[in-house]
């Protein structure tokens, strides 16, 4: 099955129903189907072959969705480009992905590598015909190649198959209990798995409306939630913090909003009740990676299906989890910490480079598992709790330190808007704990208060040796805290 044909089904079932919209235009499912046919036809006429890699350089927009579907209908592999990458990073991705064509809506063209061609969206739309028929694809054939943010090294290319996309989309639909009456707002960028595969592709399979913001902006997001009577949106924790602290949030009518999904990094548990009280909706945490398309675990919207602080249960009809000791590689008991390993229908078959694949996948009891690099544990009811990234964990002279656990304690202090824990080096004591804190504009907290609350709730080796205050914390291209930059500056 070619995942892009979901839009053709929607066009038959509800041709005049709104499909996708941005700040400039909105199209129905019939219009979206026909435009994507024209893109697929134009690419074929210009020599793009089945299985060729086609890069997309455009913001969240109707144009992006039309092009993405057109590439898939051609039987090619879509490669969304991170528009926040430097020229050097973009050149690396284009070369590393073996891209043969680039589609852009920008005034300045991005040159395709080698003998490849660069096309503009409007030109392709004019050149193609709407009679084009999608190239049949099997579930195991490749549909897209997404790149990680590259904050811990060169960006990694992760393949998703048509089957990955279908399992991911229907898994989100079932877990969230969405219907065709739901309306999504996509604020995360579609060059990333959160923007593309938590709302955009699932809502195409759902045959429901999706609105897209070109860039994250608090006022624009609030205005869109109100204007389009949005029922669901997905945010990363830093976006939620900005929403909660926005001085005009009370001026918007958000009564249509039923659920907010959150993920990408751990959500401070203290703020969950605040989110639900302020936005008047249910906050649902989940967990996933680019490598899981990203569906892996989810809390469910009903009270019995969620636990504060947990990322939910594994989505059983999509994935299975194994939690193993990071040293012995033996499975751990419920309640014990270990690295999360995944297998299942949403798990990528491979990276685009063999060495990456060999390093990430392991065999356990005759089964192939993906190592996540995340440390977590599972309670007796099957709820999963993510402690931290293995790469963010560090060891002092007295024991292991998991930054997220310390950050959760510091978030108990109301003046703290954001906090990050990094390891520092002391010539005398070796590795020490540094807390980097951003306070709310109209409030403050002292270093002594931060240490006192940590002393009450943490082991002595986890209490920050140094507390630094900043006006802004660095971000990655996807809006997460940039721990690599923090270590470079304060470590």
TORKOL-4160 file (C-alpha; in steps of 0.2 Angstrom, whole numbers, padded with zeros to 4 digits, m for minus):
491
<pt num="1" X="0000" Y="0000" Z="0000"/>
<pt num="2" X="0006" Y="0018" Z="m0004"/>
<pt num="3" X="0002" Y="0028" Z="0012"/>
<pt num="4" X="m0001" Y="0043" Z="0001"/>
<pt num="5" X="m0017" Y="0035" Z="m0006"/>
<pt num="6" X="m0026" Y="0038" Z="0010"/>
<pt num="7" X="m0029" Y="0056" Z="0003"/>
<pt num="8" X="m0037" Y="0048" Z="m0012"/>
<pt num="9" X="m0049" Y="0038" Z="m0001"/>
<pt num="10" X="m0053" Y="0053" Z="0009"/>
<pt num="11" X="m0057" Y="0063" Z="m0007"/>
<pt num="12" X="m0069" Y="0049" Z="m0012"/>
<pt num="13" X="m0077" Y="0048" Z="0006"/>
<pt num="14" X="m0078" Y="0067" Z="0009"/>
<pt num="15" X="m0072" Y="0077" Z="m0006"/>
<pt num="16" X="m0077" Y="0094" Z="0000"/>
<pt num="17" X="m0072" Y="0092" Z="0019"/>
<pt num="18" X="m0057" Y="0103" Z="0024"/>
<pt num="19" X="m0041" Y="0094" Z="0024"/>
<pt num="20" X="m0026" Y="0105" Z="0027"/>
<pt num="21" X="m0024" Y="0124" Z="0029"/>
<pt num="22" X="m0011" Y="0137" Z="0033"/>
<pt num="23" X="m0011" Y="0156" Z="0036"/>
<pt num="24" X="m0013" Y="0159" Z="0017"/>
<pt num="25" X="m0025" Y="0145" Z="0011"/>
<pt num="26" X="m0036" Y="0130" Z="0015"/>
<pt num="27" X="m0039" Y="0115" Z="0003"/>
<pt num="28" X="m0052" Y="0101" Z="0003"/>
<pt num="29" X="m0047" Y="0083" Z="0002"/>
<pt num="30" X="m0052" Y="0083" Z="m0016"/>
<pt num="31" X="m0041" Y="0097" Z="m0019"/>
<pt num="32" X="m0027" Y="0090" Z="m0009"/>
<pt num="33" X="m0028" Y="0073" Z="m0019"/>
<pt num="34" X="m0028" Y="0082" Z="m0036"/>
<pt num="35" X="m0013" Y="0093" Z="m0031"/>
<pt num="36" X="m0003" Y="0079" Z="m0025"/>
<pt num="37" X="m0007" Y="0070" Z="m0041"/>
<pt num="38" X="0000" Y="0084" Z="m0051"/>
<pt num="39" X="0016" Y="0085" Z="m0041"/>
<pt num="40" X="0018" Y="0066" Z="m0043"/>
<pt num="41" X="0015" Y="0068" Z="m0062"/>
<pt num="42" X="0027" Y="0083" Z="m0064"/>
<pt num="43" X="0041" Y="0074" Z="m0055"/>
<pt num="44" X="0039" Y="0059" Z="m0066"/>
<pt num="45" X="0039" Y="0070" Z="m0082"/>
<pt num="46" X="0055" Y="0078" Z="m0075"/>
<pt num="47" X="0064" Y="0061" Z="m0073"/>
<pt num="48" X="0062" Y="0057" Z="m0055"/>
<pt num="49" X="0062" Y="0038" Z="m0054"/>
<pt num="50" X="0054" Y="0026" Z="m0042"/>
<pt num="51" X="0065" Y="0025" Z="m0026"/>
<pt num="52" X="0074" Y="0041" Z="m0030"/>
<pt num="53" X="0076" Y="0053" Z="m0015"/>
<pt num="54" X="0068" Y="0070" Z="m0016"/>
<pt num="55" X="0071" Y="0083" Z="m0003"/>
<pt num="56" X="0058" Y="0096" Z="0003"/>
<pt num="57" X="0063" Y="0113" Z="0008"/>
<pt num="58" X="0048" Y="0123" Z="0014"/>
<pt num="59" X="0039" Y="0128" Z="0030"/>
<pt num="60" X="0024" Y="0120" Z="0037"/>
<pt num="61" X="0011" Y="0124" Z="0024"/>
<pt num="62" X="m0002" Y="0117" Z="0011"/>
<pt num="63" X="0012" Y="0117" Z="m0001"/>
<pt num="64" X="0023" Y="0105" Z="0010"/>
<pt num="65" X="0009" Y="0093" Z="0012"/>
<pt num="66" X="0005" Y="0093" Z="m0007"/>
<pt num="67" X="0023" Y="0090" Z="m0011"/>
<pt num="68" X="0026" Y="0077" Z="0002"/>
<pt num="69" X="0011" Y="0067" Z="m0004"/>
<pt num="70" X="0016" Y="0069" Z="m0022"/>
<pt num="71" X="0033" Y="0062" Z="m0019"/>
<pt num="72" X="0026" Y="0047" Z="m0011"/>
<pt num="73" X="0013" Y="0045" Z="m0025"/>
<pt num="74" X="0028" Y="0045" Z="m0037"/>
<pt num="75" X="0035" Y="0030" Z="m0027"/>
<pt num="76" X="0050" Y="0041" Z="m0022"/>
<pt num="77" X="0057" Y="0044" Z="m0004"/>
<pt num="78" X="0053" Y="0061" Z="0004"/>
<pt num="79" X="0067" Y="0069" Z="0013"/>
<pt num="80" X="0061" Y="0084" Z="0023"/>
<pt num="81" X="0075" Y="0097" Z="0026"/>
<pt num="82" X="0078" Y="0106" Z="0042"/>
<pt num="83" X="0076" Y="0124" Z="0037"/>
<pt num="84" X="0086" Y="0129" Z="0053"/>
<pt num="85" X="0101" Y="0119" Z="0048"/>
<pt num="86" X="0117" Y="0129" Z="0043"/>
<pt num="87" X="0122" Y="0129" Z="0025"/>
<pt num="88" X="0135" Y="0116" Z="0029"/>
<pt num="89" X="0122" Y="0105" Z="0038"/>
<pt num="90" X="0110" Y="0106" Z="0023"/>
<pt num="91" X="0124" Y="0101" Z="0011"/>
<pt num="92" X="0129" Y="0087" Z="0022"/>
<pt num="93" X="0111" Y="0080" Z="0023"/>
<pt num="94" X="0108" Y="0082" Z="0004"/>
<pt num="95" X="0124" Y="0072" Z="0000"/>
<pt num="96" X="0122" Y="0060" Z="0014"/>
<pt num="97" X="0104" Y="0056" Z="0009"/>
<pt num="98" X="0109" Y="0053" Z="m0010"/>
<pt num="99" X="0096" Y="0066" Z="m0015"/>
<pt num="100" X="0093" Y="0068" Z="m0033"/>
<pt num="101" X="0080" Y="0082" Z="m0033"/>
<pt num="102" X="0075" Y="0096" Z="m0022"/>
<pt num="103" X="0058" Y="0105" Z="m0021"/>
<pt num="104" X="0057" Y="0122" Z="m0013"/>
<pt num="105" X="0044" Y="0136" Z="m0012"/>
<pt num="106" X="0058" Y="0149" Z="m0008"/>
<pt num="107" X="0064" Y="0163" Z="m0019"/>
<pt num="108" X="0082" Y="0157" Z="m0018"/>
<pt num="109" X="0085" Y="0139" Z="m0024"/>
<pt num="110" X="0094" Y="0126" Z="m0014"/>
<pt num="111" X="0106" Y="0117" Z="m0026"/>
<pt num="112" X="0103" Y="0099" Z="m0027"/>
<pt num="113" X="0120" Y="0089" Z="m0026"/>
<pt num="114" X="0129" Y="0082" Z="m0041"/>
<pt num="115" X="0118" Y="0081" Z="m0057"/>
<pt num="116" X="0102" Y="0083" Z="m0047"/>
<pt num="117" X="0088" Y="0097" Z="m0051"/>
<pt num="118" X="0080" Y="0110" Z="m0040"/>
<pt num="119" X="0061" Y="0113" Z="m0043"/>
<pt num="120" X="0049" Y="0126" Z="m0037"/>
<pt num="121" X="0032" Y="0120" Z="m0030"/>
<pt num="122" X="0022" Y="0131" Z="m0040"/>
<pt num="123" X="0031" Y="0126" Z="m0056"/>
<pt num="124" X="0028" Y="0108" Z="m0053"/>
<pt num="125" X="0009" Y="0111" Z="m0049"/>
<pt num="126" X="0007" Y="0120" Z="m0066"/>
<pt num="127" X="0017" Y="0106" Z="m0075"/>
<pt num="128" X="0008" Y="0091" Z="m0069"/>
<pt num="129" X="m0009" Y="0083" Z="m0073"/>
<pt num="130" X="m0022" Y="0077" Z="m0060"/>
<pt num="131" X="m0024" Y="0060" Z="m0069"/>
<pt num="132" X="m0008" Y="0053" Z="m0062"/>
<pt num="133" X="m0010" Y="0037" Z="m0053"/>
<pt num="134" X="0000" Y="0033" Z="m0037"/>
<pt num="135" X="0014" Y="0020" Z="m0039"/>
<pt num="136" X="0010" Y="0004" Z="m0029"/>
<pt num="137" X="0021" Y="0002" Z="m0014"/>
<pt num="138" X="0022" Y="m0013" Z="m0002"/>
<pt num="139" X="0022" Y="m0010" Z="0017"/>
<pt num="140" X="0041" Y="m0014" Z="0019"/>
<pt num="141" X="0046" Y="m0001" Z="0005"/>
<pt num="142" X="0053" Y="0015" Z="0010"/>
<pt num="143" X="0043" Y="0031" Z="0011"/>
<pt num="144" X="0053" Y="0044" Z="0020"/>
<pt num="145" X="0070" Y="0048" Z="0027"/>
<pt num="146" X="0070" Y="0060" Z="0042"/>
<pt num="147" X="0085" Y="0067" Z="0050"/>
<pt num="148" X="0088" Y="0069" Z="0068"/>
<pt num="149" X="0093" Y="0086" Z="0075"/>
<pt num="150" X="0112" Y="0083" Z="0075"/>
<pt num="151" X="0115" Y="0090" Z="0092"/>
<pt num="152" X="0126" Y="0076" Z="0098"/>
<pt num="153" X="0135" Y="0074" Z="0081"/>
<pt num="154" X="0131" Y="0074" Z="0063"/>
<pt num="155" X="0112" Y="0072" Z="0059"/>
<pt num="156" X="0107" Y="0054" Z="0057"/>
<pt num="157" X="0095" Y="0048" Z="0043"/>
<pt num="158" X="0081" Y="0037" Z="0048"/>
<pt num="159" X="0070" Y="0028" Z="0036"/>
<pt num="160" X="0052" Y="0025" Z="0038"/>
<pt num="161" X="0042" Y="0013" Z="0027"/>
<pt num="162" X="0024" Y="0014" Z="0021"/>
<pt num="163" X="0020" Y="0001" Z="0034"/>
<pt num="164" X="0028" Y="0011" Z="0048"/>
<pt num="165" X="0018" Y="0027" Z="0043"/>
<pt num="166" X="0002" Y="0017" Z="0042"/>
<pt num="167" X="0005" Y="0008" Z="0059"/>
<pt num="168" X="0010" Y="0025" Z="0067"/>
<pt num="169" X="m0005" Y="0034" Z="0060"/>
<pt num="170" X="m0018" Y="0021" Z="0066"/>
<pt num="171" X="m0010" Y="0019" Z="0082"/>
<pt num="172" X="m0012" Y="0037" Z="0086"/>
<pt num="173" X="m0030" Y="0037" Z="0080"/>
<pt num="174" X="m0034" Y="0023" Z="0091"/>
<pt num="175" X="m0025" Y="0029" Z="0107"/>
<pt num="176" X="m0032" Y="0047" Z="0106"/>
<pt num="177" X="m0049" Y="0041" Z="0101"/>
<pt num="178" X="m0050" Y="0054" Z="0087"/>
<pt num="179" X="m0064" Y="0055" Z="0075"/>
<pt num="180" X="m0067" Y="0064" Z="0058"/>
<pt num="181" X="m0074" Y="0078" Z="0069"/>
<pt num="182" X="m0057" Y="0082" Z="0077"/>
<pt num="183" X="m0047" Y="0097" Z="0071"/>
<pt num="184" X="m0028" Y="0097" Z="0074"/>
<pt num="185" X="m0016" Y="0111" Z="0075"/>
<pt num="186" X="0002" Y="0107" Z="0069"/>
<pt num="187" X="0015" Y="0119" Z="0077"/>
<pt num="188" X="0030" Y="0107" Z="0077"/>
<pt num="189" X="0040" Y="0108" Z="0061"/>
<pt num="190" X="0036" Y="0094" Z="0048"/>
<pt num="191" X="0054" Y="0092" Z="0044"/>
<pt num="192" X="0054" Y="0083" Z="0061"/>
<pt num="193" X="0045" Y="0067" Z="0066"/>
<pt num="194" X="0034" Y="0077" Z="0079"/>
<pt num="195" X="0026" Y="0088" Z="0066"/>
<pt num="196" X="0025" Y="0076" Z="0052"/>
<pt num="197" X="0020" Y="0060" Z="0061"/>
<pt num="198" X="0010" Y="0065" Z="0076"/>
<pt num="199" X="m0003" Y="0076" Z="0068"/>
<pt num="200" X="0000" Y="0078" Z="0049"/>
<pt num="201" X="0001" Y="0060" Z="0043"/>
<pt num="202" X="m0012" Y="0053" Z="0056"/>
<pt num="203" X="m0025" Y="0066" Z="0052"/>
<pt num="204" X="m0023" Y="0062" Z="0033"/>
<pt num="205" X="m0027" Y="0044" Z="0038"/>
<pt num="206" X="m0041" Y="0050" Z="0049"/>
<pt num="207" X="m0048" Y="0060" Z="0035"/>
<pt num="208" X="m0049" Y="0075" Z="0047"/>
<pt num="209" X="m0044" Y="0093" Z="0046"/>
<pt num="210" X="m0026" Y="0099" Z="0051"/>
<pt num="211" X="m0021" Y="0117" Z="0052"/>
<pt num="212" X="m0002" Y="0121" Z="0051"/>
<pt num="213" X="0008" Y="0135" Z="0058"/>
<pt num="214" X="0024" Y="0140" Z="0048"/>
<pt num="215" X="0033" Y="0145" Z="0064"/>
<pt num="216" X="0031" Y="0143" Z="0082"/>
<pt num="217" X="0023" Y="0159" Z="0089"/>
<pt num="218" X="0013" Y="0159" Z="0105"/>
<pt num="219" X="0000" Y="0172" Z="0099"/>
<pt num="220" X="m0002" Y="0164" Z="0082"/>
<pt num="221" X="m0004" Y="0147" Z="0091"/>
<pt num="222" X="m0018" Y="0154" Z="0103"/>
<pt num="223" X="m0027" Y="0163" Z="0089"/>
<pt num="224" X="m0027" Y="0147" Z="0078"/>
<pt num="225" X="m0033" Y="0137" Z="0092"/>
<pt num="226" X="m0048" Y="0149" Z="0094"/>
<pt num="227" X="m0051" Y="0153" Z="0076"/>
<pt num="228" X="m0052" Y="0135" Z="0070"/>
<pt num="229" X="m0060" Y="0127" Z="0085"/>
<pt num="230" X="m0045" Y="0115" Z="0087"/>
<pt num="231" X="m0048" Y="0100" Z="0097"/>
<pt num="232" X="m0030" Y="0093" Z="0098"/>
<pt num="233" X="m0013" Y="0099" Z="0097"/>
<pt num="234" X="0005" Y="0092" Z="0101"/>
<pt num="235" X="0018" Y="0103" Z="0110"/>
<pt num="236" X="0035" Y="0100" Z="0117"/>
<pt num="237" X="0037" Y="0105" Z="0135"/>
<pt num="238" X="0046" Y="0122" Z="0131"/>
<pt num="239" X="0031" Y="0127" Z="0121"/>
<pt num="240" X="0019" Y="0123" Z="0135"/>
<pt num="241" X="0030" Y="0133" Z="0147"/>
<pt num="242" X="0029" Y="0148" Z="0135"/>
<pt num="243" X="0010" Y="0146" Z="0133"/>
<pt num="244" X="0007" Y="0146" Z="0152"/>
<pt num="245" X="0018" Y="0161" Z="0155"/>
<pt num="246" X="0010" Y="0171" Z="0141"/>
<pt num="247" X="0002" Y="0187" Z="0148"/>
<pt num="248" X="m0013" Y="0186" Z="0136"/>
<pt num="249" X="m0018" Y="0168" Z="0137"/>
<pt num="250" X="m0034" Y="0172" Z="0146"/>
<pt num="251" X="m0040" Y="0183" Z="0132"/>
<pt num="252" X="m0042" Y="0168" Z="0120"/>
<pt num="253" X="m0057" Y="0156" Z="0119"/>
<pt num="254" X="m0050" Y="0139" Z="0120"/>
<pt num="255" X="m0066" Y="0129" Z="0125"/>
<pt num="256" X="m0064" Y="0118" Z="0109"/>
<pt num="257" X="m0048" Y="0111" Z="0115"/>
<pt num="258" X="m0050" Y="0094" Z="0122"/>
<pt num="259" X="m0032" Y="0086" Z="0122"/>
<pt num="260" X="m0014" Y="0092" Z="0122"/>
<pt num="261" X="m0001" Y="0079" Z="0118"/>
<pt num="262" X="0016" Y="0082" Z="0125"/>
<pt num="263" X="0033" Y="0074" Z="0122"/>
<pt num="264" X="0050" Y="0076" Z="0114"/>
<pt num="265" X="0057" Y="0078" Z="0132"/>
<pt num="266" X="0051" Y="0075" Z="0149"/>
<pt num="267" X="0037" Y="0086" Z="0155"/>
<pt num="268" X="0039" Y="0094" Z="0173"/>
<pt num="269" X="0026" Y="0084" Z="0183"/>
<pt num="270" X="0022" Y="0100" Z="0194"/>
<pt num="271" X="0016" Y="0109" Z="0178"/>
<pt num="272" X="0003" Y="0095" Z="0172"/>
<pt num="273" X="m0011" Y="0101" Z="0184"/>
<pt num="274" X="m0007" Y="0119" Z="0179"/>
<pt num="275" X="m0008" Y="0115" Z="0160"/>
<pt num="276" X="m0025" Y="0107" Z="0162"/>
<pt num="277" X="m0032" Y="0121" Z="0173"/>
<pt num="278" X="m0026" Y="0135" Z="0162"/>
<pt num="279" X="m0031" Y="0127" Z="0145"/>
<pt num="280" X="m0046" Y="0118" Z="0151"/>
<pt num="281" X="m0041" Y="0101" Z="0143"/>
<pt num="282" X="m0032" Y="0085" Z="0146"/>
<pt num="283" X="m0014" Y="0084" Z="0144"/>
<pt num="284" X="m0007" Y="0067" Z="0138"/>
<pt num="285" X="0011" Y="0063" Z="0139"/>
<pt num="286" X="0019" Y="0050" Z="0127"/>
<pt num="287" X="0036" Y="0044" Z="0122"/>
<pt num="288" X="0044" Y="0040" Z="0105"/>
<pt num="289" X="0059" Y="0043" Z="0094"/>
<pt num="290" X="0062" Y="0047" Z="0076"/>
<pt num="291" X="0067" Y="0029" Z="0075"/>
<pt num="292" X="0049" Y="0023" Z="0081"/>
<pt num="293" X="0040" Y="0035" Z="0068"/>
<pt num="294" X="0038" Y="0040" Z="0083"/>
<pt num="295" X="0024" Y="0030" Z="0092"/>
<pt num="296" X="0030" Y="0019" Z="0106"/>
<pt num="297" X="0021" Y="0023" Z="0122"/>
<pt num="298" X="0006" Y="0034" Z="0127"/>
<pt num="299" X="m0005" Y="0039" Z="0141"/>
<pt num="300" X="m0024" Y="0038" Z="0136"/>
<pt num="301" X="m0035" Y="0053" Z="0138"/>
<pt num="302" X="m0046" Y="0044" Z="0151"/>
<pt num="303" X="m0041" Y="0045" Z="0169"/>
<pt num="304" X="m0038" Y="0026" Z="0170"/>
<pt num="305" X="m0027" Y="0026" Z="0155"/>
<pt num="306" X="m0014" Y="0039" Z="0162"/>
<pt num="307" X="m0002" Y="0042" Z="0176"/>
<pt num="308" X="0006" Y="0059" Z="0180"/>
<pt num="309" X="0025" Y="0058" Z="0177"/>
<pt num="310" X="0023" Y="0043" Z="0166"/>
<pt num="311" X="0024" Y="0042" Z="0147"/>
<pt num="312" X="0011" Y="0029" Z="0147"/>
<pt num="313" X="0010" Y="0011" Z="0142"/>
<pt num="314" X="0018" Y="0004" Z="0127"/>
<pt num="315" X="0006" Y="0004" Z="0112"/>
<pt num="316" X="0004" Y="m0015" Z="0112"/>
<pt num="317" X="m0003" Y="m0017" Z="0094"/>
<pt num="318" X="0012" Y="m0007" Z="0087"/>
<pt num="319" X="0027" Y="m0011" Z="0098"/>
<pt num="320" X="0035" Y="m0021" Z="0112"/>
<pt num="321" X="0048" Y="m0015" Z="0125"/>
<pt num="322" X="0062" Y="m0023" Z="0133"/>
<pt num="323" X="0071" Y="m0015" Z="0148"/>
<pt num="324" X="0088" Y="m0022" Z="0151"/>
<pt num="325" X="0103" Y="m0018" Z="0163"/>
<pt num="326" X="0115" Y="m0006" Z="0154"/>
<pt num="327" X="0130" Y="m0016" Z="0160"/>
<pt num="328" X="0124" Y="m0035" Z="0160"/>
<pt num="329" X="0111" Y="m0033" Z="0146"/>
<pt num="330" X="0100" Y="m0044" Z="0156"/>
<pt num="331" X="0081" Y="m0040" Z="0158"/>
<pt num="332" X="0077" Y="m0030" Z="0174"/>
<pt num="333" X="0062" Y="m0033" Z="0185"/>
<pt num="334" X="0047" Y="m0021" Z="0186"/>
<pt num="335" X="0052" Y="m0005" Z="0196"/>
<pt num="336" X="0071" Y="m0007" Z="0191"/>
<pt num="337" X="0080" Y="0005" Z="0179"/>
<pt num="338" X="0087" Y="0000" Z="0162"/>
<pt num="339" X="0089" Y="0005" Z="0144"/>
<pt num="340" X="0073" Y="0004" Z="0134"/>
<pt num="341" X="0074" Y="m0007" Z="0118"/>
<pt num="342" X="0060" Y="m0008" Z="0105"/>
<pt num="343" X="0054" Y="m0018" Z="0091"/>
<pt num="344" X="0037" Y="m0018" Z="0081"/>
<pt num="345" X="0028" Y="m0011" Z="0067"/>
<pt num="346" X="0033" Y="0007" Z="0070"/>
<pt num="347" X="0051" Y="0004" Z="0072"/>
<pt num="348" X="0062" Y="0009" Z="0058"/>
<pt num="349" X="0070" Y="m0005" Z="0048"/>
<pt num="350" X="0087" Y="0004" Z="0047"/>
<pt num="351" X="0096" Y="0020" Z="0046"/>
<pt num="352" X="0103" Y="0026" Z="0029"/>
<pt num="353" X="0121" Y="0021" Z="0034"/>
<pt num="354" X="0125" Y="0003" Z="0038"/>
<pt num="355" X="0137" Y="0007" Z="0053"/>
<pt num="356" X="0123" Y="0017" Z="0061"/>
<pt num="357" X="0111" Y="0002" Z="0059"/>
<pt num="358" X="0124" Y="m0010" Z="0066"/>
<pt num="359" X="0127" Y="0000" Z="0081"/>
<pt num="360" X="0109" Y="0003" Z="0085"/>
<pt num="361" X="0101" Y="m0014" Z="0083"/>
<pt num="362" X="0105" Y="m0029" Z="0094"/>
<pt num="363" X="0098" Y="m0047" Z="0094"/>
<pt num="364" X="0090" Y="m0054" Z="0110"/>
<pt num="365" X="0083" Y="m0071" Z="0111"/>
<pt num="366" X="0082" Y="m0072" Z="0092"/>
<pt num="367" X="0073" Y="m0055" Z="0090"/>
<pt num="368" X="0080" Y="m0039" Z="0083"/>
<pt num="369" X="0078" Y="m0024" Z="0095"/>
<pt num="370" X="0082" Y="m0006" Z="0093"/>
<pt num="371" X="0092" Y="0002" Z="0107"/>
<pt num="372" X="0085" Y="0019" Z="0112"/>
<pt num="373" X="0098" Y="0026" Z="0123"/>
<pt num="374" X="0085" Y="0030" Z="0135"/>
<pt num="375" X="0085" Y="0025" Z="0153"/>
<pt num="376" X="0068" Y="0020" Z="0161"/>
<pt num="377" X="0058" Y="0008" Z="0171"/>
<pt num="378" X="0040" Y="0001" Z="0171"/>
<pt num="379" X="0028" Y="m0001" Z="0186"/>
<pt num="380" X="0017" Y="m0015" Z="0190"/>
<pt num="381" X="0003" Y="m0009" Z="0179"/>
<pt num="382" X="0014" Y="m0007" Z="0164"/>
<pt num="383" X="0016" Y="0012" Z="0164"/>
<pt num="384" X="0034" Y="0017" Z="0158"/>
<pt num="385" X="0044" Y="0031" Z="0166"/>
<pt num="386" X="0058" Y="0039" Z="0157"/>
<pt num="387" X="0073" Y="0044" Z="0168"/>
<pt num="388" X="0085" Y="0051" Z="0156"/>
<pt num="389" X="0096" Y="0049" Z="0141"/>
<pt num="390" X="0111" Y="0038" Z="0144"/>
<pt num="391" X="0121" Y="0052" Z="0136"/>
<pt num="392" X="0115" Y="0065" Z="0148"/>
<pt num="393" X="0118" Y="0054" Z="0163"/>
<pt num="394" X="0135" Y="0057" Z="0172"/>
<pt num="395" X="0144" Y="0050" Z="0187"/>
<pt num="396" X="0152" Y="0060" Z="0201"/>
<pt num="397" X="0163" Y="0053" Z="0214"/>
<pt num="398" X="0148" Y="0047" Z="0224"/>
<pt num="399" X="0136" Y="0040" Z="0211"/>
<pt num="400" X="0126" Y="0041" Z="0195"/>
<pt num="401" X="0117" Y="0058" Z="0192"/>
<pt num="402" X="0101" Y="0058" Z="0181"/>
<pt num="403" X="0099" Y="0077" Z="0176"/>
<pt num="404" X="0080" Y="0075" Z="0174"/>
<pt num="405" X="0077" Y="0069" Z="0192"/>
<pt num="406" X="0086" Y="0085" Z="0199"/>
<pt num="407" X="0077" Y="0096" Z="0187"/>
<pt num="408" X="0060" Y="0089" Z="0192"/>
<pt num="409" X="0064" Y="0094" Z="0210"/>
<pt num="410" X="0069" Y="0111" Z="0206"/>
<pt num="411" X="0053" Y="0114" Z="0196"/>
<pt num="412" X="0044" Y="0113" Z="0212"/>
<pt num="413" X="0050" Y="0131" Z="0215"/>
<pt num="414" X="0036" Y="0142" Z="0208"/>
<pt num="415" X="0049" Y="0156" Z="0202"/>
<pt num="416" X="0058" Y="0143" Z="0191"/>
<pt num="417" X="0052" Y="0144" Z="0173"/>
<pt num="418" X="0066" Y="0132" Z="0165"/>
<pt num="419" X="0081" Y="0123" Z="0172"/>
<pt num="420" X="0094" Y="0112" Z="0165"/>
<pt num="421" X="0107" Y="0101" Z="0175"/>
<pt num="422" X="0124" Y="0098" Z="0167"/>
<pt num="423" X="0140" Y="0091" Z="0172"/>
<pt num="424" X="0155" Y="0102" Z="0176"/>
<pt num="425" X="0173" Y="0098" Z="0179"/>
<pt num="426" X="0182" Y="0104" Z="0195"/>
<pt num="427" X="0201" Y="0103" Z="0195"/>
<pt num="428" X="0200" Y="0096" Z="0213"/>
<pt num="429" X="0183" Y="0087" Z="0215"/>
<pt num="430" X="0182" Y="0080" Z="0197"/>
<pt num="431" X="0164" Y="0080" Z="0190"/>
<pt num="432" X="0152" Y="0091" Z="0199"/>
<pt num="433" X="0134" Y="0096" Z="0196"/>
<pt num="434" X="0129" Y="0113" Z="0189"/>
<pt num="435" X="0111" Y="0119" Z="0188"/>
<pt num="436" X="0107" Y="0132" Z="0175"/>
<pt num="437" X="0091" Y="0141" Z="0179"/>
<pt num="438" X="0079" Y="0154" Z="0170"/>
<pt num="439" X="0067" Y="0162" Z="0182"/>
<pt num="440" X="0050" Y="0170" Z="0177"/>
<pt num="441" X="0051" Y="0189" Z="0173"/>
<pt num="442" X="0042" Y="0195" Z="0189"/>
<pt num="443" X="0049" Y="0182" Z="0201"/>
<pt num="444" X="0066" Y="0176" Z="0208"/>
<pt num="445" X="0074" Y="0162" Z="0218"/>
<pt num="446" X="0091" Y="0161" Z="0226"/>
<pt num="447" X="0104" Y="0148" Z="0224"/>
<pt num="448" X="0103" Y="0144" Z="0242"/>
<pt num="449" X="0084" Y="0140" Z="0240"/>
<pt num="450" X="0088" Y="0129" Z="0226"/>
<pt num="451" X="0101" Y="0119" Z="0235"/>
<pt num="452" X="0089" Y="0118" Z="0251"/>
<pt num="453" X="0075" Y="0110" Z="0241"/>
<pt num="454" X="0087" Y="0098" Z="0233"/>
<pt num="455" X="0094" Y="0093" Z="0249"/>
<pt num="456" X="0077" Y="0089" Z="0256"/>
<pt num="457" X="0073" Y="0077" Z="0241"/>
<pt num="458" X="0089" Y="0071" Z="0233"/>
<pt num="459" X="0105" Y="0061" Z="0238"/>
<pt num="460" X="0119" Y="0072" Z="0243"/>
<pt num="461" X="0129" Y="0069" Z="0227"/>
<pt num="462" X="0114" Y="0075" Z="0217"/>
<pt num="463" X="0113" Y="0092" Z="0225"/>
<pt num="464" X="0120" Y="0106" Z="0213"/>
<pt num="465" X="0137" Y="0112" Z="0218"/>
<pt num="466" X="0135" Y="0127" Z="0207"/>
<pt num="467" X="0119" Y="0137" Z="0203"/>
<pt num="468" X="0119" Y="0149" Z="0188"/>
<pt num="469" X="0105" Y="0161" Z="0182"/>
<pt num="470" X="0103" Y="0165" Z="0164"/>
<pt num="471" X="0090" Y="0175" Z="0154"/>
<pt num="472" X="0088" Y="0162" Z="0140"/>
<pt num="473" X="0092" Y="0144" Z="0138"/>
<pt num="474" X="0099" Y="0138" Z="0121"/>
<pt num="475" X="0087" Y="0128" Z="0110"/>
<pt num="476" X="0090" Y="0115" Z="0096"/>
<pt num="477" X="0082" Y="0117" Z="0079"/>
<pt num="478" X="0066" Y="0107" Z="0086"/>
<pt num="479" X="0064" Y="0118" Z="0101"/>
<pt num="480" X="0072" Y="0106" Z="0114"/>
<pt num="481" X="0085" Y="0112" Z="0127"/>
<pt num="482" X="0102" Y="0111" Z="0119"/>
<pt num="483" X="0112" Y="0102" Z="0132"/>
<pt num="484" X="0127" Y="0101" Z="0121"/>
<pt num="485" X="0128" Y="0120" Z="0120"/>
<pt num="486" X="0125" Y="0121" Z="0139"/>
<pt num="487" X="0139" Y="0109" Z="0142"/>
<pt num="488" X="0151" Y="0119" Z="0131"/>
<pt num="489" X="0146" Y="0135" Z="0140"/>
<pt num="490" X="0145" Y="0130" Z="0158"/>
<pt num="491" X="0152" Y="0112" Z="0159"/>
